[in-house]
Amino acid sequence: MDKRTTLFSTASALLSMSLAAQQPPPAPAAAPAAAPAAAPAAAPGGGALSSSLGLYVFPAKNQTAQQQSSDEGACYGWAKSETGIDPMAIKPQEAASNPANPAGGAPARGAVGGAAAGAAVGAIAGDAGKGAAIGATTGVIAGAARRRQGQQQAAAQEQQQEQASVAQQKANYNKAFSACMEGKGYTVK
């Protein structure tokens, strides 16, 4: 083998190793489906609405199941109007978008850096032009992989922010619902 073939083989092996090391992480799990828009009907024993909110309501003043169901319905409506949140149809709030792409110029920067490194290797092997071309190609591929990884990370971060937004809205609504039920003589946990 001559020097050029060896250089090309070495560059190809490095490129393969670089691409293998930059495989994208597994996609994040999909968010759970949104709950139905209507409030659930009360169960015969009362408490279906509070259960769907993840709350435990105890009738501390011996209220009947029918009275508890009625009180839960009234508090559902009051908390919804007070907070502006429908707990059965919570949507993530709009997050402030970040216009900066975390790896926007990665392919171009990779091409320049790869060309410089390839020219240096090529100069040693006797053909700086071919080395620069191989290095630029390798740099573009590596830069594109970095950009793709940055986009995946941004998408995962956005999903986490949406989930946190939904959790915060649910907590705010539950706080208002609980205050109403406690005002009607129930213990809420």
N, C-alpha and C positions, 0 to 999 in steps of 0.2 A: 504494500500500500504506500502511496505517496503521501506527502505532508498534507495536501489539500483534502484528500479523502479522509484522512485521520481527523483533521480539523472539523470537517463537515460531520463526521460520525460523532465526534465529541460534542459539538453544538446540538445535534439532534438528541443525543442522550440527555444533555442538560435541559433542553426544552421539555422533553417527556417527563423528566423528574419534576420540573417546575410545575407543569400542568397537573400532574398527579397530586402534588402537595397542595394545590389550590382548588380542590374539589369543593363545590358549594356545600354548606351545612344542610342538614335535612330541613325541609320546610316546616315552619311552626304549625302546631295543630290548629285547625279551624276553630273559630269562636263558636260557642254554642248558639243554637238557633234562638231567635227572639221569642219571647212568650206571646201568647195571643193578646190582641188589643183590648178585649173586654175583660172586666173583672170577673173572677170565677164565682160561680153560684155558691151560696152557703150550704154546707153539709147539714143533714138533719140534726146532728149534735152541736152545730155551731162551730165557729173557728176555722172554717175552710179558707176564708180570706186571709186571716192572720197567718195560717200555715203556709199559704202560697208566698207570703212575704218573708218567710223564715223566722217568724216570731211566735212566741208562746204567750197566750193570753189566758189568764186565770180570772174567773168571775169572783173577785174578792168580797163582793156584797151579795153573794148568792143570786146573781142574775140568772134568768133562765137561758137555755140555748137559743130560744127565739129572740130574746132581748139582746143577747150577745151578738147574734147575727145582724140584727137591726143596727146596733151600735157600731159594729165593724163597717157596715155599709155607709153609715153616716160619716164615720171617721175616714174611710177611704176617700170619699168625695171631698171632705174638708182638707185633708192632707194634700190631695191632688191640686186643689185650687190654691192652697197656701204655698206650695213649693213649685207649682208649674210642672210637676213630674208625674207622668202616668207610669206606675211601677210595672204595668203589664206590657208596656211598649217603650221601654227606655232605649234611646238611641245615643250613641257616643256623641259627645260635644265636639265641635270642630276644633281641632288642635291647630295651633299656630304653625303654619307651614314653614319649612326651612328651605329657602330657594337654593342654598348652596348644595351642590352635589358632592358627597363625601369623596368621590374619586373621579370627578368629571374629566380631568385631563390626563388620566392615568395612561391611556394608550399612547398619546403623543410623547409624554415624558418618558415612557418606557422605550419608545422607538429611538429617541435621542440618546438616552443612556445606553441602550443596547448597541446602537451604532458605534458609539465611542468605544465601548468595551470590545466590540467585534473588530473594529479597525485596529485596535492595539494587538489583539490576538492575531488578526490577519497580517499585520506588519511583521510579526515574528515569523509567521509561516510563509511570508513572501507575497501575499496578495491582500493588501489592506482593504481594497474595494469589496471583494467578496466577503471578507470578514465583517465589514460594516453592514453589508446587506443582510447577512445571516443574523447579526446582532440586532439590527433594526426590526427584523421580522420577529425574532424572539421577544424583543422588548414590547412590541405591539400586542402580541398574544398575552404576555404576562400583565401588561397594563389593562387590557380588556378584562382579564380575570379579576384584577383588583377592583375595577369599576363594578363588575357584576356582584362581587362580594359586598361592596359598599352599598349597593342598591338593596341587596337582601337584608343587610343589617338595618338599613333605614326602614324597610317594610316591617321587620320584626319589632323595631322600636315603636313604630306607629301603632301596631296592633296592641302592644303593651299599654300604650297611652290610652287607647280606646277602652280597653278592659278596665283600666284604673278609673276612667271617666264614668263608666257604667256603674262600677262598684261605689263610687262616691255619690252618684245620684241616688242609688238605691238606699245607701246609708242615710242620706238627707231625708228622703221620703219616709223611711222607717222611723226616723226620729220624730217627725211630725205626727205620723199615725200613732205612735206610742204615746205621745203627749196627749193626744185627743182621747185615747182609750183610758189612760190613767185618770184623766179628768172626769171620765164617766164611771170611775170606781173599779177599774180592772188593774190587775198586776200584769205587767208586760216585761218579758225577757227575750 
